[in-house]
Amino acid sequence: MIHKVKTTVWLLHHARRLLPSGKSSRERILLCDPIFHPEKAFSFCALFSILRLCGELQAQPLFLYEKRKNIKELGWYRLLAGIHTTSVEDILRGIPPDESRQPSSLAEVYNYKIRSLPIGRCLWDECIWNKKSTLRTPGEAKTEIGRAQAYFQATTRLLLQKNIVAGFFTHTTGVMSGVPLRILLRGGIPVYSSYGNLKAYKKYDYLNPKTGYLPPATAVSRDRLDTAMKIPGLLKKAKQFKEKTFPLSPGNPKKPRWLVAMHAFSDTPNGSLQYIFKDYAEWIHFTIRQLKKNRKVEWVIKTHPHRGHWPDDFDYAALKETIRNEPHISFWEEAWDVYKKPIGFNREFGQFGGVLSCGGTMAIQFYASGRAAVVCADNFFQELNLLPTGKSRAVYARLIQSISPSTPRPSKVKARKALLAYFLAYRHLPSLLVPENFSNWAAYTAEDYLRYLAKFRKARSDLIFL
């Protein structure tokens, strides 16, 4: 831990060189949410992405936080002389809160607006963030509506007081990120948001004024994938990476079997399902109703592997009861901690000819392995046009009904593209600060990166962004 703290301090002070020098009476500001957790290596990606943006925009970062929620991050911000913070509470000191109209139904929560700004989906995700699967009464949103009002007031006042030229937020939903983000976009101010475990970021210029819809982020662009396809030896590295992280036994079941991969219920459903379903609980119940109609294959519903993401309020026993009289549907309760699962555990997936997914990660893994897949709604790989995707409930239902023993597997070309997309999205960290002689296509993790910098921090000073 001492080694990591020393490295953290060095990284932070070194990163300050990326900030523009000098001040003006109308200083340009990049508004950010509080994201820095020094015990998590991937947070460096977000921090350096922010500072990189500041250099490009000639702006200073300003972190907007809540005193009661972000005390831990503040201790690390203080290591960064010249990096500014401001709290919602301080901005609103002495200002009476806006009257919060309380919704009388769940539909009103989901479609809630503050001064015509649609933030209901952000509220929904915030309410289920702490190990919940869904909302059951509108009263559960009361506290978060108050917070949303405060963030609305604080951000609006900051726009009047500061020269905010852009925003950077780690999520596109929730109260802390989703509300300020939408205020900026409605005001014509561009916003950047990180994705893929904070390994890169996407620029947003447009917000649907009626629904608050944002176009999905793309983990791997089509141009980047086309470039990767031409690099000698990269496909071999990608195969080695997949065999290490997602090995599949050959498997040849007599009856075709498909895996249904349940998502982490509280993991920002309105940042990925994009309003086809309110949350993952609604998604899985809708999916099961479709599975009951398709007896051409055997379905196995698998829980999310990490118990830390299991909601406290979801009734797994009731879900099992809904499929008790469906012999072609079974339930696989996977109880491993995803971060401590034994080597080779994923080989058990070799018994499945395809996967039904709502997020896209396991779908791209199956496609990369030459197996079939169907995805619901938006996902990080949709720009590549590889995975069969249901963009509406009707299309999603038709895709499920079309699955049969003769459902084609991906072509060799699509499988190779999926393999490289998986490698680039989950192995390469494109937004990190790296030495110029460190190959852009080298495979490394955040921990590799920290060790590399710790080794060369005294010998090298010419660090650059790729």
Secondary structure as UniProt FT lines:
FT   HELIX           2..15
FT   HELIX           16..18
FT   TURN            25..26
FT   STRAND          28..32
FT   TURN            38..39
FT   TURN            41..42
FT   HELIX           43..57
FT   STRAND          60..65
FT   TURN            67..69
FT   HELIX           71..77
FT   TURN            78..79
FT   TURN            81..82
FT   STRAND          84..87
FT   HELIX           88..91
FT   TURN            92..94
FT   HELIX           106..110
FT   STRAND          113..114
FT   TURN            115..116
FT   STRAND          117..118
FT   HELIX           120..127
FT   TURN            128..131
FT   HELIX           138..141
FT   HELIX           142..161
FT   STRAND          163..169
FT   HELIX           175..186
FT   TURN            187..188
FT   STRAND          191..195
FT   TURN            196..199
FT   STRAND          200..204
FT   TURN            209..211
FT   HELIX           222..229
FT   TURN            232..233
FT   HELIX           234..245
FT   STRAND          257..261
FT   TURN            265..266
FT   HELIX           269..271
FT   TURN            272..275
FT   HELIX           280..293
FT   STRAND          298..302
FT   HELIX           307..309
FT   HELIX           316..322
FT   TURN            323..325
FT   TURN            327..328
FT   STRAND          329..332
FT   TURN            338..339
FT   TURN            343..344
FT   HELIX           345..351
FT   STRAND          354..357
FT   HELIX           361..368
FT   TURN            369..370
FT   STRAND          372..376
FT   TURN            380..381
FT   HELIX           382..384
FT   STRAND          389..390
FT   HELIX           393..402
FT   TURN            405..406
FT   HELIX           412..426
FT   TURN            430..431
FT   STRAND          433..435
FT   TURN            436..437
FT   TURN            440..441
FT   HELIX           446..456
FT   TURN            457..459
FT   STRAND          463..465
//
